[in-house]
């Protein structure tokens, strides 16, 4: 039981990485043309934004609440890990938004 939530976090992180890899062709083509700025496709941006703004905070809040009620283990560590991943994704999205707005 104690590893179920670690596995859930890992699945979310791997899903986000898979989505990034799906856009790898687009990134590679831009890099070959000399465009090294980090810009995400609209689809990838929207998926990562949903994960970052809705899914991860909801999962973290849910686990923390249930951990307090049911005395589940590692509440602070799991919620802290989710918060770190959320912050990292937020930074990636911020860089992408900055590069997108800089071109307009």
PETA-V557338 format. One record per residue. SS is DSSP state (H for helix, E for strand, - for the rest). NEAR is the number of other ideal C-beta (glycine too) atoms within 8 Angstrom. Layout:
# PETA-V557338
ss->SS near->NEAR
ss->SS near->NEAR
This chain:
# PETA-V557338
ss->- near->4
ss->- near->8
ss->- near->6
ss->H near->7
ss->H near->11
ss->H near->10
ss->H near->8
ss->H near->9
ss->H near->13
ss->H near->8
ss->H near->8
ss->H near->13
ss->H near->9
ss->H near->8
ss->H near->9
ss->H near->11
ss->H near->8
ss->H near->8
ss->H near->11
ss->H near->10
ss->H near->7
ss->H near->7
ss->- near->12
ss->H near->8
ss->H near->6
ss->H near->8
ss->H near->9
ss->H near->8
ss->H near->8
ss->H near->11
ss->H near->9
ss->H near->6
ss->- near->6
ss->- near->5
ss->- near->7
ss->- near->5
ss->- near->7
ss->- near->8
ss->- near->8
ss->- near->10
ss->- near->7
ss->H near->6
ss->H near->7
ss->H near->12
ss->H near->11
ss->H near->8
ss->H near->9
ss->H near->15
ss->H near->9
ss->H near->9
ss->H near->13
ss->H near->12
ss->H near->6
ss->H near->8
ss->H near->9
ss->H near->13
ss->H near->10
ss->H near->8
ss->H near->12
ss->H near->13
ss->H near->8
ss->H near->8
ss->H near->14
ss->H near->11
ss->H near->8
ss->H near->9
ss->H near->13
ss->H near->8
ss->H near->6
ss->H near->6
ss->- near->6
ss->- near->11
ss->- near->6
ss->- near->10
ss->H near->11
ss->H near->6
ss->H near->7
ss->H near->15
ss->H near->11
ss->H near->8
ss->H near->9
ss->H near->14
ss->H near->9
ss->H near->8
ss->H near->12
ss->H near->12
ss->H near->8
ss->H near->8
ss->H near->13
ss->H near->9
ss->H near->8
ss->H near->10
ss->H near->13
ss->H near->8
ss->H near->9
ss->H near->12
ss->H near->8
ss->H near->8
ss->H near->11
ss->H near->9
ss->H near->7
ss->H near->7
ss->H near->5
ss->- near->4
